[in-house]
């Protein structure tokens, strides 16, 4: 995302069952630490079982030795999109399109901190808890998961 201070990058982890953003990280760079931090948020929040499949595009941060070793340490299997095929990562592409349309293009951020706060609120307050998703029977991701847990 562009701010008057410069770029702000966002890495997200989306649960395919509910479309909930379960991990995210923001930084002034798009290095491996950005992807690793988003993954570690998932580990902290969800404590995934061994065998989880982690699908990403072919960005260098996801292909790095550091990232691959982090996944291996947590028993996670890595899957990457085919080269030049955005359809393999359609869920993430769709999320970023929605984020830009509903939030980013409506704002003119002066600072990275202002953008971080706005994106945090969008993800944690609106997108995960309030935004209705047709794939979730028109429930928010959080409500859709709660329905599954109580069934």
MOTAVEN-V30049 format. One record per pair of residues at least 6 apart in sequence whose ideal C-beta (glycine too) atoms are under 8 Angstrom apart, sorted by the first residue. I is the first residue (numbers start at 0). J is the second residue. Records with the same first field share a line. If there is no record, write none. Layout:
I = J  J
This chain:
0 = 6  7  8  9  103  108  114  118
1 = 7  108
2 = 108  109  110  111  113  114
3 = 107  108  109  110
4 = 109  110  111
5 = 27  111
6 = 27
7 = 25  26  27  108  111  114  115  118
8 = 25  26  27  28  29  33
9 = 23  24  25  98  118
10 = 23  24  25  33  34  36  37  60
11 = 20  22  23  37  91  94  95  122
12 = 20  21  22  23  37  38  40  41
13 = 19  20  21  90  91  94
14 = 21  140  144
15 = 90
16 = 143  144  147
17 = 135  140  141  143  144  147
18 = 90  94  132  134  135  140  143
19 = 127  140  141  143  144
20 = 94  122  126  127  140
21 = 40  41  44  45
22 = 37  38  39  40  41  44
23 = 37  40  122
24 = 33  34  36  37  40
25 = 33  114  115  118
26 = 32  33  36
27 = 111
29 = 58  60
30 = 60
31 = 59  60  63  65  66
33 = 60
34 = 55  58  60  61  66
35 = 65  66  69
38 = 53  66  69  70  75
39 = 69
41 = 47
42 = 73
47 = 73  75
48 = 74
49 = 73  74  75
50 = 74  75  76
51 = 73  74  75  76
52 = 75  76  77  78
53 = 70  75  76  77  78
54 = 78  79  80  87  88
55 = 61  77  78  79  80  88  91
56 = 79  80  85  87  88  91
57 = 79  80  82
60 = 66
61 = 77  79
62 = 79
67 = 77
70 = 76  77
80 = 87  88
81 = 87
85 = 92
97 = 126
98 = 118  121  126
101 = 121
102 = 117  118  121
106 = 114  117
108 = 114  117
126 = 140
127 = 139  140  141
128 = 139  140  141  142
129 = 139
130 = 139  140
131 = 137  138  139
132 = 138  139  140  143
135 = 142  143
136 = 143
138 = 146
